[in-house]
């Protein structure tokens, strides 16, 4: 440890003390009152206001004004980490988070419908604290990261023929990112303190095009989103570290209050097919493939500069230091989704009752990055909905874990994940588990 503490640490080294999971995934939890119960597999059957996000072609047959709202009333996430040396950490996050709010209305003359939606496809936060005791001293690392993406959309849909619908729209994607980490350590002769913070916000425009076709007990759907056209991106970077060994003190600082910030939003293509078997009235199956393109090695933050000052006795020496650009390289991913809905015979308390099941795999789009972690997800959903007259209410639960079923009950070694509770420890183990309870409702006026 003493050799580590005597290093002249620029601010970029502060960020390396604890790489908290900064998760970038395109659908950690499904969005919309029906998608949240059926694993997000709805592109071929979706209708109502949430079609503004899921597939605007589903607005084609809208007959009256409809409002829809979905909220994750409880989202519980546990992040656990363990190192081969025995250091462990767990962090729990419980919060109420938005999912989707939408309003839709029919166009005059039966020409289709339009919708305004506010969706939250990505909401992630995590924090960790690791304490390490050694024979000569102690060390504490703590960090937290948040990433939120909100899609504000205005979409239209219309029917081209008795079997074919199409839709299009424009979306503004708003990204908000923050990362904080700190380290304090000491032994019998040395001491180190370090802090580091990154913040970023981005606004980008995307176009969306959807299509739905139905016939012979089948429904087919497709959705295409264009890459994000960045309109504005701004961030800030600040970090400092102080180390001393009793004879000298080194202070390193990096600050950039006007750093460029950008997160690539690549092409997205969703294709799906739904089957309604004639022999089992009320039963629907759907299978979707959600395909995202990759990107080159893009700069999330540009290079930042600072100074390092070493004081030995009465002599101070100052030199310039720099932090290299923080990069992300996205890979193409194909994520399968499965969903099922069943309308139970008869009614319950004069209400039509539906049961929902779903499952999905969400492979991380991150190939390599200095900012985001590579974390594959496996999710399952279940729910029940009640419909009476113009109102429908859906209650759904989702369980999401990192990568495999083994992760749901323990740790899994993932050197490429970027979670290193101890410096130079690429064999850190981790597990992530999320349980959410969501409520959605729609009302036709």
Backbone torsions as a table, in degrees:
resi	resn	phi	psi	omega
1	UNK	NA	-35.5	-175.9
2	UNK	-61.0	-38.5	178.0
3	UNK	-64.1	-38.3	178.1
4	UNK	-63.2	-44.5	-175.3
5	UNK	-68.9	-24.4	-179.0
6	UNK	-84.8	-4.7	177.3
7	UNK	-65.6	144.4	170.5
8	UNK	-81.2	102.1	-171.3
9	UNK	-94.7	115.9	167.8
10	UNK	-71.3	171.0	-176.6
11	UNK	-63.0	-28.7	179.0
12	UNK	-62.9	-30.0	177.8
13	UNK	-69.0	-27.1	176.8
14	UNK	-61.2	-40.2	-178.6
15	UNK	-66.0	-24.5	-176.5
16	UNK	-81.3	-9.1	-177.3
17	UNK	-65.3	-40.7	-179.9
18	UNK	-144.5	109.1	178.0
19	UNK	-91.1	93.1	176.5
20	UNK	-67.4	149.4	178.0
21	UNK	-63.0	111.4	171.3
22	UNK	-104.6	98.6	-165.8
23	UNK	-91.9	126.1	173.2
24	UNK	-118.1	107.7	175.3
25	UNK	-140.8	147.7	-171.9
26	UNK	-80.6	-21.5	174.0
27	UNK	-151.8	87.0	175.2
28	UNK	-73.8	-42.5	173.4
29	UNK	-126.6	138.7	-179.5
30	UNK	-61.3	153.9	-175.2
31	UNK	-114.9	127.1	178.0
32	UNK	113.3	153.4	-172.0
33	UNK	-67.6	-26.9	177.5
34	UNK	-93.7	-39.4	-179.4
35	UNK	-62.4	-35.1	-176.5
36	UNK	-65.9	-21.0	179.9
37	UNK	-99.1	-13.7	-174.9
38	UNK	-124.5	33.6	173.4
39	UNK	63.7	18.4	-179.8
40	UNK	80.2	2.9	-177.4
41	UNK	-88.6	80.7	-174.1
42	UNK	-138.1	4.4	-171.2
43	UNK	-61.3	-27.9	-178.2
44	UNK	-86.8	-17.2	-172.2
45	UNK	-124.7	-7.3	-170.4
46	UNK	-66.7	144.4	174.8
47	UNK	-148.3	178.9	-178.9
48	UNK	78.7	-173.3	-175.1
49	UNK	-57.4	-36.8	-178.4
50	UNK	-66.9	-14.6	174.1
51	UNK	-64.2	-22.1	176.4
52	UNK	-58.4	-28.4	175.8
53	UNK	-100.6	-40.5	-173.4
54	UNK	-78.9	-36.5	176.4
55	UNK	-177.3	105.7	-175.1
56	UNK	-62.7	-16.9	175.8
57	UNK	-61.5	-23.9	179.1
58	UNK	-70.3	-4.9	176.8
59	UNK	-86.4	-4.4	-170.4
60	UNK	-61.7	-36.4	-174.6
61	UNK	-103.7	19.7	179.4
62	UNK	-63.7	126.7	-174.5
63	UNK	-106.1	-20.0	-176.2
64	UNK	-153.3	161.8	178.4
65	UNK	-58.7	137.8	-177.7
66	UNK	-140.6	137.2	175.8
67	UNK	-119.2	143.5	-176.8
68	UNK	-139.4	141.6	177.5
69	UNK	-145.0	138.4	178.7
70	UNK	-136.5	135.3	179.5
71	UNK	-139.5	140.8	172.2
72	UNK	-84.3	93.9	-172.7
73	UNK	-67.6	-24.6	173.1
74	UNK	-146.8	119.8	173.2
75	UNK	-122.5	113.2	-178.9
76	UNK	-108.5	123.2	-179.7
77	UNK	-127.2	132.0	173.8
78	UNK	-117.9	127.4	172.9
79	UNK	-112.1	124.2	-179.4
80	UNK	-123.7	140.8	-179.4
81	UNK	-136.0	148.7	178.5
82	UNK	-149.1	141.9	178.8
83	UNK	-111.5	156.7	178.5
84	UNK	-58.1	-26.2	179.2
85	UNK	-77.5	-8.0	175.2
86	UNK	108.2	-9.0	178.6
87	UNK	-68.3	132.0	-178.4
88	UNK	-129.2	157.5	177.3
89	UNK	-157.1	142.1	171.5
90	UNK	-134.1	149.7	178.1
91	UNK	-140.8	135.1	-179.8
92	UNK	-116.0	139.2	178.6
93	UNK	-132.1	122.2	178.1
94	UNK	-123.7	125.4	-175.7
95	UNK	-155.7	159.4	168.4
96	UNK	-96.6	126.2	-174.0
97	UNK	-130.5	144.1	177.8
98	UNK	-69.7	154.8	179.0
99	UNK	-124.4	-65.1	178.8
100	UNK	-159.0	138.7	171.7
101	UNK	-130.2	133.5	-178.3
102	UNK	-148.6	152.8	173.5
103	UNK	-131.9	134.2	-178.6
104	UNK	-133.0	151.2	179.5
105	UNK	-147.1	154.8	178.8
106	UNK	-82.4	145.8	174.7
107	UNK	-80.6	155.0	-179.7
108	UNK	-62.7	145.0	175.7
109	UNK	75.5	16.5	179.9
110	UNK	65.9	29.4	-177.2
111	UNK	-86.5	13.2	179.9
112	UNK	118.9	-153.3	-179.0
113	UNK	-150.0	167.4	177.6
114	UNK	-133.3	161.8	-177.6
115	UNK	-148.2	147.4	169.8
116	UNK	-116.0	125.6	-175.8
117	UNK	-129.6	150.2	173.8
118	UNK	-129.1	103.3	-173.5
119	UNK	-114.5	150.7	177.8
120	UNK	-122.1	79.1	-177.3
121	UNK	-69.8	-24.2	-179.4
122	UNK	-132.1	116.6	170.3
123	UNK	-137.9	113.5	-175.5
124	UNK	-139.7	136.7	171.7
125	UNK	-148.5	142.4	178.4
126	UNK	-154.5	154.3	177.1
127	UNK	-148.1	150.4	179.3
128	UNK	-141.5	151.0	171.7
129	UNK	-136.5	128.0	-178.8
130	UNK	-122.4	125.8	175.6
131	UNK	-112.1	131.2	-177.9
132	UNK	-126.9	126.7	176.3
133	UNK	-108.3	135.0	178.0
134	UNK	-123.9	167.1	179.4
135	UNK	-60.1	-23.7	-175.9
136	UNK	-112.9	-0.2	-177.4
137	UNK	177.8	-161.5	-177.6
138	UNK	-146.4	164.1	-179.1
139	UNK	-150.3	144.6	177.8
140	UNK	-133.9	127.1	175.3
141	UNK	-119.7	134.7	174.8
142	UNK	-143.1	151.2	-178.7
143	UNK	-163.7	161.0	178.8
144	UNK	-150.6	144.1	177.7
145	UNK	-136.2	147.6	174.4
146	UNK	-137.8	143.6	175.3
147	UNK	-144.3	124.2	178.8
148	UNK	-131.7	134.2	172.5
149	UNK	-124.4	130.4	179.3
150	UNK	-122.4	130.8	-180.0
151	UNK	-110.3	116.8	177.2
152	UNK	-103.9	117.8	-171.6
153	UNK	-127.0	146.6	171.8
154	UNK	-126.0	115.9	-170.5
155	UNK	-133.3	157.9	178.2
156	UNK	-132.0	151.1	175.0
157	UNK	-143.4	147.9	177.9
158	UNK	-151.4	159.3	179.8
159	UNK	-95.0	127.4	178.8
160	UNK	-92.1	-27.5	179.6
161	UNK	-156.6	172.4	179.3
162	UNK	-57.4	-21.4	-177.1
163	UNK	-115.5	-6.8	-171.7
164	UNK	-127.4	130.1	175.3
165	UNK	-124.4	152.0	176.6
166	UNK	-140.0	160.8	-179.8
167	UNK	-155.6	158.2	178.0
168	UNK	-151.8	164.8	180.0
169	UNK	-175.5	-179.2	178.3
170	UNK	-132.1	141.9	-177.7
171	UNK	-129.8	143.3	170.0
172	UNK	-106.3	119.6	179.9
173	UNK	-101.3	121.4	-178.3
174	UNK	-108.6	124.8	-178.3
175	UNK	-115.5	133.6	177.9
176	UNK	-131.1	122.6	-174.0
177	UNK	-132.4	141.4	174.0
178	UNK	-149.6	142.5	179.0
179	UNK	-140.3	127.2	178.3
180	UNK	-131.2	138.1	176.1
181	UNK	-149.9	153.3	179.3
182	UNK	-150.0	153.5	-179.1
183	UNK	-139.5	137.9	169.8
184	UNK	-137.9	134.3	-176.8
185	UNK	-152.3	151.0	176.0
186	UNK	-157.0	151.0	168.9
187	UNK	-131.5	-160.4	-172.9
188	UNK	-67.5	-22.1	-176.0
189	UNK	-126.3	-10.5	-170.4
190	UNK	-133.5	159.7	178.9
191	UNK	-146.2	147.1	178.1
192	UNK	-143.4	133.5	168.4
193	UNK	-132.1	142.4	-177.9
194	UNK	-153.8	142.6	174.1
195	UNK	-136.9	153.5	-179.3
196	UNK	-153.6	137.7	-179.4
197	UNK	-139.5	134.9	170.9
198	UNK	-123.5	138.0	174.7
199	UNK	-136.0	145.1	178.5
200	UNK	-156.3	145.5	174.5
201	UNK	-137.1	143.0	-177.0
202	UNK	-144.0	144.2	172.9
203	UNK	-123.6	128.4	-179.1
204	UNK	-138.5	150.0	177.5
205	UNK	-104.3	142.0	175.6
206	UNK	-137.8	144.1	172.4
207	UNK	-98.2	150.4	-178.3
208	UNK	-134.3	139.0	179.8
209	UNK	-133.9	132.6	-178.7
210	UNK	-132.0	158.9	178.6
211	UNK	-148.6	146.0	173.9
212	UNK	-138.8	140.5	178.0
213	UNK	-134.3	142.2	179.9
214	UNK	-136.8	148.3	178.4
215	UNK	168.5	141.8	174.5
216	UNK	57.5	39.4	178.2
217	UNK	79.1	7.3	179.4
218	UNK	-120.1	150.1	169.3
219	UNK	-132.5	134.0	-178.4
220	UNK	-123.5	140.2	-179.5
221	UNK	-140.4	156.6	177.1
222	UNK	-147.7	146.2	179.3
223	UNK	-137.3	133.6	178.9
224	UNK	-127.4	125.6	173.6
225	UNK	-114.2	135.9	179.2
226	UNK	-80.6	163.2	173.9
227	UNK	-60.8	156.0	-179.8
228	UNK	-74.0	131.7	173.2
229	UNK	-96.0	106.4	-173.6
230	UNK	-70.2	122.5	176.1
231	UNK	-95.3	-34.1	-177.4
232	UNK	-157.4	136.9	175.6
233	UNK	-149.4	125.1	-177.2
234	UNK	-144.4	141.9	-179.7
235	UNK	-148.4	179.5	177.4
236	UNK	-145.6	148.6	178.9
237	UNK	-132.2	132.4	174.6
238	UNK	-146.5	136.9	179.0
239	UNK	-158.3	149.5	177.5
240	UNK	-150.5	151.4	175.8
241	UNK	-145.1	145.5	177.1
242	UNK	-131.3	126.8	177.9
243	UNK	-133.5	146.2	179.9
244	UNK	-151.7	152.2	179.7
245	UNK	-126.4	17.9	179.7
246	UNK	95.4	-26.0	179.3
247	UNK	-112.0	-21.7	178.3
248	UNK	-148.0	156.2	178.1
249	UNK	-128.3	133.9	178.4
250	UNK	-119.3	127.2	177.8
251	UNK	-117.2	123.0	178.8
252	UNK	-120.0	135.1	-178.5
253	UNK	-138.6	137.8	172.3
254	UNK	-133.1	129.7	179.6
255	UNK	-142.1	131.0	173.8
256	UNK	-144.3	101.4	-177.1
257	UNK	-84.3	-4.4	-178.8
258	UNK	-133.0	50.2	-177.8
259	UNK	-80.5	140.5	173.8
260	UNK	-69.1	137.7	-179.3
261	UNK	-132.5	132.5	-179.1
262	UNK	-154.3	133.8	173.3
263	UNK	-120.9	118.9	-177.8
264	UNK	-65.9	139.0	174.4
265	UNK	-119.4	96.6	-172.5
266	UNK	-81.5	-179.9	175.2
267	UNK	-56.2	145.3	172.8
268	UNK	-132.1	131.9	176.5
269	UNK	-129.9	123.1	176.5
270	UNK	-117.8	126.2	176.3
271	UNK	-126.4	140.0	-178.3
272	UNK	-153.7	158.4	178.3
273	UNK	-136.8	136.2	179.3
274	UNK	-120.0	143.5	-178.3
275	UNK	-125.3	128.5	176.0
276	UNK	-114.8	93.5	-175.2
277	UNK	-63.7	130.3	-178.1
278	UNK	-64.5	-27.3	-177.6
279	UNK	-77.4	-13.1	-179.6
280	UNK	-128.9	85.1	-178.1
281	UNK	-58.3	137.0	177.6
282	UNK	90.5	-3.6	-178.3
283	UNK	-99.7	135.6	179.0
284	UNK	-135.3	133.3	172.9
285	UNK	-118.3	143.3	173.3
286	UNK	-142.2	139.7	174.5
287	UNK	-126.0	129.3	-179.0
288	UNK	-123.3	153.9	167.1
289	UNK	-121.3	122.3	179.2
290	UNK	-105.2	111.1	-171.6
291	UNK	-111.7	126.0	176.9
292	UNK	-119.8	135.4	175.6
293	UNK	-75.3	168.3	177.2
294	UNK	-97.8	-167.3	177.6
295	UNK	-149.9	168.0	173.5
296	UNK	-77.9	-175.2	177.5
297	UNK	-75.5	98.7	-177.5
298	UNK	-99.4	151.6	177.1
299	UNK	-84.6	118.3	171.4
300	UNK	-76.9	-44.7	171.3
301	UNK	-127.9	142.8	176.4
302	UNK	-78.6	179.3	179.5
303	UNK	-64.5	140.1	178.2
304	UNK	-121.7	147.2	-176.7
305	UNK	-116.7	158.5	178.0
306	UNK	-164.9	-163.9	-178.2
307	UNK	-133.3	155.5	174.1
308	UNK	-128.6	125.9	-178.4
309	UNK	-120.5	125.8	177.2
310	UNK	-113.3	127.1	179.7
311	UNK	-112.6	117.9	176.6
312	UNK	-122.4	111.1	-173.8
313	UNK	65.6	-121.6	178.5
314	UNK	-104.2	9.0	-176.3
315	UNK	-105.2	126.2	178.0
316	UNK	-112.6	131.6	179.2
317	UNK	-122.5	124.7	-177.9
318	UNK	-116.7	132.9	177.4
319	UNK	-132.3	157.8	176.9
320	UNK	-84.2	142.0	176.2
321	UNK	-130.7	164.5	179.8
322	UNK	-145.6	154.0	173.2
323	UNK	-111.9	127.0	-179.2
324	UNK	-63.6	158.8	178.2
325	UNK	-58.5	143.1	178.7
326	UNK	-92.4	121.0	-167.2
327	UNK	-111.6	161.0	168.0
328	UNK	-142.9	136.9	177.2
329	UNK	-124.8	114.9	-176.6
330	UNK	-96.2	140.6	178.5
331	UNK	-104.2	154.6	173.3
332	UNK	-66.6	141.9	178.0
333	UNK	-135.7	147.5	174.9
334	UNK	-123.4	114.7	-175.0
335	UNK	-113.1	116.2	178.6
336	UNK	-81.3	147.0	177.4
337	UNK	-138.4	141.4	179.1
338	UNK	-128.6	139.7	178.6
339	UNK	-143.9	153.6	179.8
340	UNK	-145.6	141.2	172.7
341	UNK	-133.7	141.2	179.0
342	UNK	-134.8	125.9	175.7
343	UNK	-90.6	115.1	-178.3
344	UNK	-68.7	145.3	178.9
345	UNK	-64.3	148.1	177.9
346	UNK	71.6	-160.4	-177.9
347	UNK	-134.6	164.7	174.9
348	UNK	-127.7	115.6	-175.5
349	UNK	54.3	43.0	178.8
350	UNK	63.7	22.9	179.6
351	UNK	-121.9	139.0	172.9
352	UNK	-74.8	134.0	-174.1
353	UNK	-117.1	133.1	176.8
354	UNK	-120.2	143.5	170.0
355	UNK	-109.3	143.5	-175.1
356	UNK	-131.5	142.9	173.1
357	UNK	-140.0	151.7	177.7
358	UNK	-161.7	161.0	175.7
359	UNK	-154.6	152.4	-178.3
360	UNK	-158.3	156.6	171.9
361	UNK	-115.6	130.2	-179.8
362	UNK	-120.7	92.1	178.1
363	UNK	-74.1	139.8	-178.8
364	UNK	-67.2	135.6	175.8
365	UNK	-78.2	-5.3	-175.6
366	UNK	-80.9	120.0	173.6
367	UNK	-87.9	-49.7	173.6
368	UNK	-154.2	149.8	-177.2
369	UNK	-167.4	147.4	169.4
370	UNK	-88.8	-5.7	-173.7
371	UNK	-116.0	-51.7	-172.2
372	UNK	-104.7	148.6	179.8
373	UNK	-89.8	153.8	175.9
374	UNK	-96.8	109.8	-174.4
375	UNK	-141.4	112.6	176.3
376	UNK	-84.0	145.0	-175.6
377	UNK	-122.6	149.0	175.0
378	UNK	-127.4	123.7	-173.7
379	UNK	-130.5	151.7	174.6
380	UNK	-137.2	146.6	-177.9
381	UNK	-134.1	156.1	175.0
382	UNK	-154.5	146.5	-179.2
383	UNK	-165.0	173.6	177.3
384	UNK	-140.4	143.1	179.8
385	UNK	-132.4	151.5	-177.7
386	UNK	-127.4	133.2	-177.9
387	UNK	-130.2	130.6	175.2
388	UNK	-145.1	118.4	-179.0
389	UNK	60.2	-128.3	-175.6
390	UNK	-85.3	-1.2	-172.6
391	UNK	-115.4	139.4	175.0
392	UNK	-133.8	136.6	179.0
393	UNK	-124.9	133.8	179.9
394	UNK	-124.5	133.6	174.7
395	UNK	-119.7	126.6	-174.8
396	UNK	-140.9	151.2	173.7
397	UNK	-123.5	150.1	178.3
398	UNK	-135.6	142.4	173.5
399	UNK	-125.7	125.2	-175.8
400	UNK	-128.0	134.0	178.3
401	UNK	-134.2	165.9	-172.8
402	UNK	-85.9	99.5	166.1
403	UNK	88.7	-64.2	-173.3
404	UNK	-135.1	166.8	177.6
405	UNK	-62.7	-28.4	178.5
406	UNK	-60.0	-34.4	-179.2
407	UNK	-65.4	-24.1	-176.8
408	UNK	-67.5	-20.6	-176.7
409	UNK	-123.4	-1.6	-179.3
410	UNK	-164.1	-160.1	-179.2
411	UNK	-98.6	157.7	175.7
412	UNK	-137.7	135.4	-178.7
413	UNK	-75.9	121.6	-177.7
414	UNK	-140.1	81.9	-177.1
415	UNK	-59.5	-27.3	-177.4
416	UNK	-82.8	0.9	-173.3
417	UNK	-75.8	-20.0	179.4
418	UNK	83.0	11.0	177.9
419	UNK	-101.3	106.7	-175.2
420	UNK	-126.9	89.1	-178.4
421	UNK	-61.4	-22.8	173.9
422	UNK	-123.6	141.0	-178.9
423	UNK	-57.4	139.6	178.5
424	UNK	61.4	32.5	178.7
425	UNK	-120.1	80.4	-176.1
426	UNK	-73.8	-6.8	-177.4
427	UNK	-99.0	25.5	177.2
428	UNK	-60.2	143.0	177.9
429	UNK	-107.5	152.6	-178.3
430	UNK	-154.6	163.8	171.1
431	UNK	-150.4	143.1	178.0
432	UNK	-128.2	132.3	178.7
433	UNK	-136.7	135.4	177.8
434	UNK	-130.9	134.0	170.2
435	UNK	-123.1	131.9	179.7
436	UNK	-130.2	145.5	172.8
437	UNK	-120.4	121.7	-173.0
438	UNK	-122.8	149.9	175.7
439	UNK	-129.2	130.8	177.6
440	UNK	-130.8	149.9	-179.1
441	UNK	-148.5	145.0	173.4
442	UNK	-134.0	149.1	-177.4
443	UNK	-140.9	128.8	177.9
444	UNK	-99.3	124.6	-176.0
445	UNK	-82.7	NA	NA
